[in-house]
Amino acid sequence: MATDYSLVYWEWDQGGETWGFDPRMKKLPNEFEQIAVDSLSATEIANIVTLHAWKCVRKQRNDLLIECDWTQGADVPDAIKTAWVSYRQALRDVTKQSDPDNITWPTKPS
């Protein structure tokens, strides 16, 4: 599953302002946005993109956890609960991986 950069809004700070677009964009219609992007170094852009990617990974992970919350209810048989416990822990551990663009997602139990 590739990282979907559209899962959360872009948000980064530059020059005392908060901006809400991908700083990798080269031609921007707004002069002030263009100035903000032009004043960023390649390293700063890479850091902004990486932070955004991790936000997207967390959103995707949280959505997957929500989808299977039902498996941990008090009225769910232990055989079902147990099968999902390790999957849910693996989802929580996704953010311990080193590259947000290369996430190894766990497989849902069948």
C-alpha positions as CSV (number, residue, x, y, z in Angstrom):
1,M,0.0,0.0,0.0
2,A,1.7,3.2,-1.1
3,T,1.5,6.3,1.0
4,D,-1.4,8.4,-0.1
5,Y,-0.4,12.1,0.3
6,S,-3.9,13.3,0.0
7,L,-5.1,11.7,3.3
8,V,-4.4,14.8,5.3
9,Y,-4.1,18.5,4.6
10,W,-0.6,19.9,3.9
11,E,0.5,22.2,6.7
12,W,3.9,23.7,7.2
13,D,5.4,27.0,8.5
14,Q,7.6,29.4,6.7
15,G,8.2,33.1,7.4
16,G,5.8,33.2,10.3
17,E,3.0,31.9,8.2
18,T,1.3,28.5,8.0
19,W,1.0,27.2,4.4
20,G,-1.4,24.5,3.2
21,F,0.0,23.0,0.0
22,D,2.8,20.7,-1.3
23,P,6.0,22.7,-1.2
24,R,7.4,20.6,-4.1
25,M,5.1,22.6,-6.4
26,K,7.3,24.7,-8.7
27,K,4.8,27.2,-10.2
28,L,2.2,28.7,-7.8
29,P,-0.5,31.1,-8.8
30,N,-0.1,33.2,-5.6
31,E,3.0,35.4,-5.4
32,F,3.3,35.0,-1.6
33,E,3.1,31.2,-1.8
34,Q,5.8,31.3,-4.5
35,I,8.0,33.4,-2.3
36,A,7.5,31.0,0.6
37,V,8.5,28.0,-1.5
38,D,11.4,29.8,-3.2
39,S,12.9,30.6,0.2
40,L,13.0,26.9,1.3
41,S,16.1,24.9,0.9
42,A,16.0,21.4,-0.6
43,T,16.5,20.0,2.8
44,E,13.7,22.0,4.3
45,I,11.3,20.8,1.5
46,A,12.4,17.2,2.1
47,N,11.7,17.5,5.8
48,I,8.3,19.0,5.2
49,V,7.4,16.3,2.8
50,T,8.6,13.6,5.2
51,L,6.6,15.0,8.1
52,H,3.6,15.1,5.9
53,A,4.1,11.5,4.7
54,W,4.2,10.4,8.4
55,K,0.9,12.2,9.1
56,C,-0.6,10.3,6.1
57,V,0.7,7.0,7.4
58,R,-0.7,7.7,10.8
59,K,-4.1,8.6,9.3
60,Q,-4.1,5.4,7.2
61,R,-3.0,3.3,10.3
62,N,-5.7,4.9,12.5
63,D,-8.4,4.2,9.9
64,L,-7.3,0.6,9.7
65,L,-7.5,0.3,13.5
66,I,-10.9,1.9,13.6
67,E,-12.1,-0.7,11.0
68,C,-11.3,-3.5,13.3
69,D,-12.2,-2.0,16.7
70,W,-15.2,-4.3,16.7
71,T,-12.9,-7.3,17.1
72,Q,-12.0,-6.3,20.7
73,G,-15.5,-6.0,22.1
74,A,-16.5,-7.7,25.2
75,D,-19.1,-9.8,23.3
76,V,-16.6,-11.0,20.7
77,P,-15.4,-14.6,21.1
78,D,-11.8,-15.1,22.2
79,A,-10.9,-17.0,19.1
80,I,-11.7,-13.9,17.0
81,K,-10.1,-11.4,19.4
82,T,-6.9,-13.3,19.6
83,A,-6.5,-13.5,15.9
84,W,-6.7,-9.7,15.6
85,V,-4.6,-8.7,18.6
86,S,-1.2,-9.1,16.8
87,Y,-2.5,-7.4,13.7
88,R,-3.6,-4.4,15.7
89,Q,-0.3,-4.3,17.5
90,A,1.5,-4.5,14.1
91,L,-0.6,-1.5,13.0
92,R,0.5,0.5,16.0
93,D,4.1,-0.4,15.3
94,V,4.0,0.8,11.7
95,T,5.3,4.2,12.8
96,K,8.5,2.6,14.1
97,Q,9.5,1.8,10.5
98,S,12.2,4.1,9.0
99,D,10.6,5.2,5.7
100,P,7.1,6.5,5.4
101,D,7.1,5.9,1.6
102,N,8.0,2.3,2.1
103,I,5.7,1.0,4.8
104,T,5.3,-2.8,5.2
105,W,1.6,-3.0,6.2
106,P,0.5,-6.1,8.2
107,T,-1.9,-8.5,6.7
108,K,-5.4,-8.6,8.2
109,P,-6.4,-11.9,9.7
110,S,-8.8,-14.0,7.6
